């Protein structure tokens, strides 16, 4: 994988700055739906209905909003085929595929530490029956 230089100013890439573009992008993609949509598209081209069926619990509206956001950020390409009825397909871009590698790592981390997290939650609940901090 080739690492490309960021053409913007360092301020635009600084996650610690509230007005940075990087923080806006991070906020866009760091939601449960975007991550699941990217994982569901994977290496293939997928239609809207396939994505809706593949991301359990997502509404039509949320899928539409997230696909638009992913397209806006250059992570997904939307292709409309001029047929009746219209056929729309979604494919990850190179940037989307690169992000998917990170998401795959997060999925592996979740599988590896799920039992640990469940144990910690049980201890937290028994240490604090009302869920309040110490």
N, C-alpha and C positions, 0 to 999 in steps of 0.2 A: 504494500500500500504506500502511495506517495503522499507525504504531508505537504499541503499547499500553504503558502504564506497568506496570512489574513490581510487583504488589501485596505481595510479600514483603519481608523486611528486606534491606538491602544485603548482609549476611553470607550470605544464602541464594543470592544471585546472583554471589558472588565466586568465580571459578574458581581463585584462588590458595589458597583455604581448603580443606583436606582434607574438612571436614564440610559443605560447601555443597551445596545441592540442585542448583545449576547444574553443579557438577562431576560429580555422579551422573548427571544427564541427559546431559551431554557424553560421559561414559564409555559410557553405554548406546548412544547413536547413532553414536559414532565407531568402529564396527566394520565390517568389510567386508560382512557380511551385511545389516545394517540399511540401509546406504547402497544396496546393490544391490536390496534389496526395495523401498525407496521409489522408486528409479528405475524398477523394473519395473512397479510399480502405476501410476505416472505419473498421467495425467488420467482414467484409466478405473477401473472396478470390476473386480476380478480375483478369480477363485476360487483356492483353495489349489493345485490341480493346475497351473493356469496359472502361478502364481508358482514352483512347484517346477520346472517346465519352463523358465521364463524365467531362473532364477538357477542357472546351471550349477555343479554341484559341491556344492550345498547338500543336506544330509540332511533327512529328514522332521522329525527332532527339532530341528535347528537352525532350520528354517523356523518350526516351531511356537513355539519359545522366543522367536525374534525378533519374530514377529507379536504375541505376548502382550505383550512389552516395549513395542513400538510402540503397541499399544492402551492399555496402562497409562499411557504418557506422553502420550496424547491426540493421537498423530500418525496413527493409523489407526482407522477405525470398522469393527467386525466386525458383519456382519448375517447372522443365521441365519434362513433361510426354512423355515417349518414344512411341509416336504414329506418324502416318503420316497423315496429316502434324503435326509437333510438336505442342503441346499445352503447353503454358507457363502461369503460374499463379503466382500472387503476393499476399502476406499476410503480415500484420504488425506483427512484433515481439512484445514481452513484452515491450521493450524500445519504439518501434513505437507507441504502444497503449498508453503508458504513455505520450509521446509527443502529441498525439492526444487530450488528456485531455486539455493540454495547448492551442492547436489550437482551440478547441471548446470554450474555454474562450475568445480567441481573436475574434472569430466569434461573440460571444454574446456581447462583448465590441463594436464591429463595429456596430451591429444592434442598440445597446443602444445609441450610440453617433453619428450616421450618420447624423442626422439632425443638430446637433451642429457643426459638421465638415463642412457641406455644408454652414451653416450660416457664419462660420468663413472664409471660402474661398470667399464668396460673399463680406464680409467686407474687406478682404484683397485686393480683386480686385478693389473695389471702392476707398479704401484709397490709393492705388498705381496703377493707371491705366496702367502703363507700367510694373508692376510686380517687380519693383526695390525696394531694401530695403530702409528704411528711412535714 
